[in-house]
Amino acid sequence: MRAHEAGAMHGDIGDRGPGWLRPPADVNALVPQLWPRQVERGANGALTVAGLDVRELAAGYGTPAYVLDEDDLRSRARDFRAAFPDADVYYAGKAFLCRAVVRMIAEEGLHLDVCSGGELATALSAGMPAERIGFHGNNKSVAELTRALDAGVGRIILDSFTEIDRLTALARERGVRPGVLIRVTVGVEAHTHEFIATAHEDQKFGFSLAGGAAAAAAFTVIDEGVLDLRGLHSHIGSQIFDTSGFEVSARRVLALQAQIRDARGVELPELDLGGGFGIAYTTQDDPATPDELAKRLRKIVDSECAAENLAVPHLSIEPGRAIVGPAVFTLYTVGTVKDVDGLRTYVSVDGGMSDNIRTALYDASYSATLANRASTAEPMLARVVGKHCEAGDIVVKDEFLPADVQPGDLVAVPGTGAYCRSMASNYNHVPRPPVVAVRDGRARLIVRRETEEDLLALDVG
Ligand SMILES: Cc1ncc(COP(=O)(O)O)c(C=O)c1O
């Protein structure tokens, strides 16, 4: 189902769910790949995270709340470090960023990508070493670039000729030589199990490879000699399970690398393959481990380099979702349960599209479970919806919940660490939920809940 512009009322309301969704043998069972590693259903039936009962979390911090299993996030970061020992792993901060997460990422030895002045400020204020920060974006302002240069950011990913001119002028003024990459639009778009390779690239990011802009950008930077061109960068999409898109993109980008070598005698020392590695949102998703990814990507780069007679460059990757996504679940309280004429049961929770826009925006699929107790009731196909004044305000399109789910129950939605809090809004003047990190049986507030006072504080008219 694609969310209809006019709301779900105009969509396929009679839909009985996707063909793959089957009533579970045990509606209380947790599917391990969907949940943070330390989430279990305790003997009393309630979920626990790192030993802490979610009912205690709900009582202490309220709902909705994002609950982060800190050791899960850290272990995913470590898994990427271990799988790519001689590459740099840049955590894509756009997935979710706050100071505590910056510190976790830094402590686990990762680098960090930011793509705005606000993300840069967050990273610097939490003590991320500037040389481990990469700065992305298709429209970085002079103020943002100045700040990045003054802070000594390790690399800036160039996205337009205007930006090359801007940064060159700023670097000249300051007498500095910042490291830069050129973002190449390789004509590969990958999402989930499919990728499309096209000859031209109609999108706002990067320099077109097919049109020759990417080569021209590299020649400009090399010929000016002001910026330190470290390498090429490509990012092909999101929620990718199939590495064949990376194969095509690596082939194209390394062909450009060879072209630059042949034209200017410069062999660029680095190559960034971007992020986009998929995670499990439903039982249908079976993501590769970082080890498997590393093996496949290494093989692709080695063979493409051999074909072009290039030395293998120093690699970097930029996973966001794959590090933070599975480490978080959102805890909601059920407010109403409504059976609509035998068509569908709507379970309304106390959040919605303001804390998870991905379902409405991308038609994303999620899973859910009853969190405060186990149930002996039959599985019932339900739709988990929010409290917003919008018919398309859907959190989980289709999920089996126990038929006795009732107001006051807690429902947990896993896989909400990436692009949920970071894309959260105040739609309907709903304050944004807190982020609570749990480790060793102890909870710690890392982002507090917004209050109505916060909302009114901005309203100065
Ligand atoms: C340049 C770049 N790198 C990395 C990422 C992270 O993607 P993901 O969180 O899917 O790994 C993105 C996401 O859009 C991106 O644009």
The ligand as an SDF file (V2000), in Angstrom:
LIG
                    3D

 16 16  0  0  0  0  0  0  0  0999 V2000
   25.9500   10.3180    2.0000 C   0  0  0  0  0  0  0  0  0  0  0  0
   25.2580    9.4010    2.9350 C   0  0  0  0  0  0  0  0  0  0  0  0
   25.9870    8.5540    3.6610 N   0  0  0  0  0  0  0  0  0  0  0  0
   25.3960    7.6950    4.5420 C   0  0  0  0  0  0  0  0  0  0  0  0
   24.0350    7.6770    4.7150 C   0  0  0  0  0  0  0  0  0  0  0  0
   23.4570    6.7260    5.7120 C   0  0  0  0  0  0  0  0  0  0  0  0
   22.5540    5.8420    5.2020 O   0  0  0  0  0  0  0  0  0  0  0  0
   22.0190    4.6540    6.1210 P   0  0  0  0  0  0  0  0  0  0  0  0
   21.5580    5.2630    7.4070 O   0  0  0  0  0  0  0  0  0  0  0  0
   20.9050    4.0600    5.3480 O   0  0  0  0  0  0  0  0  0  0  0  0
   23.1810    3.7300    6.3440 O   0  0  0  0  0  0  0  0  0  0  0  0
   23.2350    8.5230    3.9480 C   0  0  0  0  0  0  0  0  0  0  0  0
   21.7690    8.4810    4.0810 C   0  0  0  0  0  0  0  0  0  0  0  0
   20.9990    9.0230    3.3630 O   0  0  0  0  0  0  0  0  0  0  0  0
   23.8710    9.4260    3.0450 C   0  0  0  0  0  0  0  0  0  0  0  0
   23.1490   10.2860    2.3010 O   0  0  0  0  0  0  0  0  0  0  0  0
  1  2  1  0
  2  3  1  0
  2 15  2  0
  3  4  2  0
  4  5  1  0
  5  6  1  0
  5 12  2  0
  6  7  1  0
  7  8  1  0
  8  9  2  0
  8 10  1  0
  8 11  1  0
 12 13  1  0
 12 15  1  0
 13 14  2  0
 15 16  1  0
M  END
$$$$
